[in-house]
């Protein structure tokens, strides 16, 4: 097993999303093992962002499941930053 910092994982997923490599970004985020509810929320938000972006470009992608996972992860965090809920609403 290889451990990678969450921030580096999120940066890599963002770069992959911007490059149109949505499948690789989703696989990277899906392989991550979050240690806290906050980490799970960050990964779920990044995954939702990837899926929404892909759904704008590909007609075969449905972001609903990723958005639901992000909503569930947000509910698990005791005091999320206010901008996280706003970001989720924007997606």
C-alpha positions as CSV (number, residue, x, y, z in Angstrom):
1,X,0.0,0.0,0.0
2,X,1.2,3.5,-0.8
3,X,0.2,6.5,1.3
4,X,-0.3,9.8,-0.5
5,X,-1.3,13.1,1.1
6,X,-4.9,14.1,0.6
7,X,-4.0,17.5,-0.8
8,X,-1.8,15.8,-3.5
9,X,-4.6,13.4,-4.3
10,X,-7.0,16.2,-4.8
11,X,-4.5,18.2,-6.8
12,X,-3.9,15.3,-9.1
13,X,-7.6,14.6,-9.5
14,X,-8.2,18.3,-10.4
15,X,-5.4,18.2,-13.0
16,X,-6.9,15.0,-14.5
17,X,-10.4,16.5,-14.6
18,X,-9.1,19.6,-16.4
19,X,-7.3,17.3,-18.9
20,X,-10.5,15.5,-19.6
21,X,-9.3,12.3,-18.0
22,X,-12.5,11.9,-15.9
23,X,-12.2,8.1,-15.7
24,X,-8.7,8.3,-14.3
25,X,-9.6,11.1,-11.8
26,X,-12.6,9.1,-10.6
27,X,-10.5,5.9,-10.2
28,X,-7.9,7.9,-8.2
29,X,-10.5,9.4,-5.9
30,X,-12.2,6.0,-5.5
31,X,-9.0,4.3,-4.5
32,X,-8.3,6.8,-1.7
33,X,-9.0,5.6,1.8
34,X,-10.1,8.6,3.9
35,X,-9.2,8.7,7.6
36,X,-11.7,11.2,8.8
37,X,-15.2,12.4,7.9
38,X,-13.6,15.7,6.7
39,X,-11.3,13.7,4.3
40,X,-14.3,11.7,3.1
41,X,-16.1,14.9,2.4
42,X,-13.2,16.4,0.5
43,X,-12.9,13.2,-1.6
44,X,-16.7,13.1,-2.2
45,X,-16.8,16.7,-3.3
46,X,-13.9,16.2,-5.7
47,X,-15.5,13.1,-7.1
48,X,-18.8,15.0,-7.6
49,X,-16.9,17.8,-9.3
50,X,-15.3,15.2,-11.7
51,X,-18.6,13.6,-12.5
52,X,-20.4,16.9,-13.1
53,X,-17.6,18.1,-15.3
54,X,-17.7,14.8,-17.2
55,X,-21.5,15.0,-17.6
56,X,-21.2,18.3,-19.3
57,X,-18.9,16.8,-21.9
58,X,-20.2,13.3,-22.2
59,X,-23.8,12.3,-22.7
60,X,-23.3,8.9,-21.0
61,X,-22.3,10.2,-17.6
62,X,-24.8,10.7,-14.8
63,X,-23.5,12.7,-11.8
64,X,-26.5,12.1,-9.5
65,X,-24.8,9.2,-7.6
66,X,-21.7,11.2,-6.9
67,X,-23.7,14.2,-5.8
68,X,-25.7,12.0,-3.4
69,X,-22.4,10.6,-1.9
70,X,-21.2,14.2,-1.4
71,X,-24.4,15.2,0.3
72,X,-24.1,12.1,2.6
73,X,-20.5,13.0,3.4
74,X,-21.4,16.6,4.1
75,X,-24.1,15.4,6.6
76,X,-21.4,13.3,8.4
77,X,-19.2,16.3,9.1
78,X,-20.1,18.1,12.4
79,X,-19.0,21.6,11.4
80,X,-18.3,21.8,7.7
81,X,-17.0,25.0,6.2
82,X,-19.9,27.0,4.9
83,X,-18.4,27.2,1.4
84,X,-18.5,23.4,1.1
85,X,-22.3,23.4,1.2
86,X,-22.4,26.3,-1.3
87,X,-20.0,24.4,-3.6
88,X,-22.2,21.4,-3.5
89,X,-25.3,23.5,-4.2
90,X,-23.5,25.0,-7.2
91,X,-22.7,21.5,-8.6
